[in-house]
């Protein structure tokens, strides 16, 4: 599925790949509509319909992910509202073991996320995820989302990489297709990003897994341990739920 011996860098999506997408789905589909209805004195169903229509109109753009944009558009403090349900932020299964395996075998791990810096800060405070990877890049730093093929060229400014020796792991098929179009040698999809929802169908051309335990054995079989990089000492939070 993955040729680990040819890699030196692993790009990792955050929401739905390392962290349970349940937090984000619950916020946008349940919590925000509730607060929006209260704020504007709307029927809950009407509020949800209005929000979903506005959100879907921005799909695939940086605005879709931009807390500042939605705070201004809705005249509501989106980051503050997200903190109200911050207890739902948590890891997906087997993430800690997977990140430790990358480190132990000398692979550079970089989170490449569309998450806006404000909710990113909240998630890092809740999880300590930044202690398990080498660096983190938000697409907002580059002004374009990962779905834009040009993003991957600009990413070289913040996280230099060789496309031929890089793997991208993401739960978004459009992002993986963008990365592949930009020359990223290997891509891997996540089929179970939300612990409260059923897994999705696999991609016809990109290899996919449900959870990281499906590939842990192959990493350690294909790559020798890197004695120069001791494992991190942090213990992550359990999965959300």
C-alpha positions as CSV (number, residue, x, y, z in Angstrom):
1,X,0.0,0.0,0.0
2,X,2.7,2.5,1.1
3,X,6.4,2.2,0.2
4,X,7.9,3.5,3.4
5,X,11.5,2.9,2.3
6,X,11.2,5.6,-0.4
7,X,10.0,8.3,2.0
8,X,11.6,11.0,4.1
9,X,8.6,13.3,4.8
10,X,5.0,12.6,5.8
11,X,2.5,15.4,5.5
12,X,-0.5,14.9,7.8
13,X,-3.9,16.5,7.7
14,X,-5.2,17.2,11.2
15,X,-9.0,17.2,11.4
16,X,-10.4,13.8,10.4
17,X,-6.9,12.3,10.1
18,X,-5.2,12.9,13.5
19,X,-8.1,14.4,15.4
20,X,-11.6,13.1,15.5
21,X,-13.7,15.1,13.0
22,X,-16.7,14.7,15.3
23,X,-15.8,18.0,17.0
24,X,-15.9,20.0,13.8
25,X,-19.1,18.3,12.5
26,X,-20.8,18.7,15.8
27,X,-19.9,22.4,15.9
28,X,-20.9,23.3,12.4
29,X,-24.0,21.1,12.2
30,X,-25.4,21.2,15.7
31,X,-23.8,23.7,18.1
32,X,-23.5,26.7,15.8
33,X,-27.0,26.4,14.4
34,X,-28.3,26.3,17.9
35,X,-26.4,29.4,18.9
36,X,-27.3,31.2,15.6
37,X,-31.0,30.5,16.2
38,X,-30.7,31.9,19.7
39,X,-28.7,35.0,18.6
40,X,-31.1,35.9,15.8
41,X,-34.3,34.5,17.3
42,X,-34.9,32.0,14.5
43,X,-36.5,28.5,14.5
44,X,-33.7,25.9,14.8
45,X,-34.5,24.3,11.5
46,X,-34.5,27.6,9.7
47,X,-31.2,28.6,11.3
48,X,-29.6,25.3,10.3
49,X,-30.8,25.6,6.7
50,X,-29.5,29.2,6.4
51,X,-26.1,28.3,7.8
52,X,-25.7,25.2,5.7
53,X,-26.5,27.1,2.5
54,X,-24.0,29.8,3.4
55,X,-21.3,27.3,4.3
56,X,-21.7,25.1,1.3
57,X,-21.4,28.2,-1.0
58,X,-17.8,28.5,0.2
59,X,-16.8,24.9,-0.1
60,X,-13.3,24.4,-1.5
61,X,-12.3,28.0,-0.7
62,X,-10.2,29.3,2.1
63,X,-13.3,31.1,3.5
64,X,-14.8,27.6,4.2
65,X,-12.1,27.2,6.9
66,X,-11.7,30.8,8.0
67,X,-12.8,31.6,11.5
68,X,-12.4,35.4,10.8
69,X,-14.5,35.2,7.8
70,X,-17.4,33.4,9.6
71,X,-17.1,35.6,12.7
72,X,-17.6,38.7,10.4
73,X,-20.2,37.1,8.2
74,X,-22.4,35.9,11.0
75,X,-21.5,38.7,13.5
76,X,-20.7,36.0,16.1
77,X,-17.5,35.0,17.9
78,X,-16.8,31.6,16.2
79,X,-13.6,30.9,18.1
80,X,-15.4,31.5,21.4
81,X,-18.3,29.3,20.4
82,X,-15.9,26.5,19.5
83,X,-14.4,26.7,22.9
84,X,-17.8,26.0,24.4
85,X,-17.7,22.4,23.0
86,X,-13.9,22.0,23.2
87,X,-14.3,18.9,25.4
88,X,-15.2,17.1,22.2
89,X,-11.7,17.6,20.7
90,X,-9.8,14.3,20.8
91,X,-7.5,12.0,18.9
92,X,-8.6,9.4,16.4
93,X,-7.6,5.8,17.3
94,X,-4.0,4.7,17.1
95,X,-2.7,8.2,16.3
96,X,-0.1,8.3,19.1
97,X,1.4,4.9,18.1
98,X,1.5,6.0,14.4
99,X,3.2,9.3,15.2
100,X,5.7,7.5,17.5
101,X,6.4,5.1,14.7
102,X,7.2,7.9,12.2
103,X,9.6,9.4,14.7
104,X,11.2,6.2,15.6
105,X,11.9,5.4,12.0
106,X,13.4,8.8,11.1
107,X,10.5,10.2,9.1
108,X,9.8,13.9,9.2
109,X,6.2,14.6,10.2
110,X,4.5,17.8,9.3
111,X,0.9,18.7,9.9
112,X,-0.5,20.5,6.9
113,X,-4.0,21.7,7.7
114,X,-6.7,24.0,6.5
115,X,-7.5,24.8,10.1
116,X,-7.5,28.5,10.9
117,X,-4.8,29.5,13.4
118,X,-7.4,30.4,16.1
119,X,-9.1,27.0,16.4
120,X,-5.7,25.4,15.7
121,X,-4.5,27.0,18.9
122,X,-7.5,25.6,20.8
123,X,-6.9,22.1,19.5
124,X,-3.2,22.2,20.3
125,X,-4.0,23.4,23.8
126,X,-6.4,20.5,24.2
127,X,-4.3,17.7,22.8
128,X,-0.6,18.7,22.9
129,X,-0.5,17.4,19.3
130,X,2.4,19.8,18.4
131,X,4.6,17.8,20.7
132,X,4.4,14.7,18.4
133,X,5.3,16.3,15.1
134,X,8.2,18.2,13.6
135,X,6.2,21.3,12.5
136,X,2.7,22.6,11.6
137,X,1.6,24.6,8.6
138,X,-1.8,26.2,8.3
139,X,-3.0,26.9,4.7
140,X,-4.0,30.4,6.0
141,X,-0.3,31.2,6.2
142,X,-0.1,30.8,2.4
143,X,-3.5,32.3,1.5
144,X,-4.9,29.3,-0.4
145,X,-6.4,26.0,0.7
146,X,-4.9,22.6,0.1
147,X,-7.5,21.9,-2.6
148,X,-5.6,24.5,-4.8
149,X,-2.8,22.7,-6.7
150,X,-0.7,25.9,-6.3
151,X,-0.7,25.4,-2.6
152,X,1.8,22.6,-2.8
153,X,4.3,24.8,-4.6
154,X,4.0,27.6,-2.1
155,X,4.3,25.1,0.8
156,X,8.0,24.8,-0.1
157,X,8.4,28.2,1.5
158,X,7.4,26.9,5.0
159,X,8.1,23.2,4.8
160,X,10.7,22.3,2.1
161,X,10.1,18.8,0.7
162,X,10.9,16.6,-2.2
163,X,7.7,15.5,-3.8
164,X,9.2,12.1,-4.9
165,X,9.9,11.2,-1.3
166,X,6.7,12.5,0.4
167,X,3.5,11.0,1.5
168,X,0.3,12.9,2.1
169,X,-2.3,11.5,4.5
170,X,-5.8,13.2,4.5
171,X,-9.5,12.3,4.9
172,X,-10.4,14.7,2.1
173,X,-10.3,13.2,-1.4
174,X,-10.2,16.6,-3.2
175,X,-7.1,17.5,-1.1
176,X,-5.4,14.1,-1.9
177,X,-6.2,14.6,-5.6
178,X,-4.7,18.1,-5.5
179,X,-1.6,16.8,-3.8
180,X,-1.2,14.0,-6.4
181,X,-1.7,16.5,-9.2
182,X,1.1,18.6,-7.7
183,X,3.5,15.6,-7.9
184,X,3.3,14.2,-4.3
185,X,4.5,10.7,-4.8
186,X,2.2,8.8,-2.4
187,X,-1.2,9.6,-1.0
188,X,-3.3,7.8,1.7
189,X,-6.9,8.4,2.4
190,X,-8.8,8.1,5.8
191,X,-12.2,6.5,5.5
192,X,-13.4,6.9,9.2
193,X,-12.7,10.5,10.1
194,X,-15.7,10.9,12.4
195,X,-16.1,8.5,15.3
196,X,-19.9,9.1,15.3
197,X,-20.5,8.4,11.6
198,X,-20.2,5.4,9.4
199,X,-17.0,5.0,7.3
200,X,-17.1,6.4,3.7
201,X,-16.5,4.5,0.5
202,X,-12.9,4.1,-0.6
203,X,-11.3,6.2,-3.4
204,X,-11.0,4.4,-6.8
205,X,-7.4,5.3,-7.3
206,X,-5.9,6.3,-3.9
207,X,-5.2,3.7,-1.2
208,X,-7.2,4.2,1.9
209,X,-7.4,2.9,5.5
210,X,-9.9,3.2,8.3
211,X,-7.3,3.5,11.2
212,X,-3.6,3.7,11.5
213,X,-3.2,0.3,13.1
214,X,-3.7,-1.1,9.6
215,X,-0.3,0.3,8.5
216,X,1.8,0.4,11.7
217,X,3.3,-3.1,11.1
218,X,4.4,-2.2,7.6
219,X,6.3,1.0,8.8
220,X,8.3,-1.0,11.3
221,X,8.9,-3.8,8.9
222,X,10.1,-1.6,6.1
223,X,12.2,0.9,8.0
224,X,14.9,0.4,10.6
225,X,14.6,2.3,13.9
226,X,16.4,5.7,14.0
227,X,18.5,5.6,17.1
228,X,19.2,9.3,16.9
229,X,15.5,10.3,17.5
230,X,14.1,9.1,20.8
231,X,10.4,8.8,21.1
232,X,8.4,11.7,22.5
233,X,7.5,11.4,26.2
234,X,4.0,13.0,26.1
235,X,0.9,10.9,26.5
236,X,-1.9,12.2,24.3
237,X,-5.6,12.5,25.2
238,X,-7.9,9.6,24.5
239,X,-10.1,9.7,21.4
240,X,-13.1,12.0,21.6
241,X,-16.3,10.4,22.5
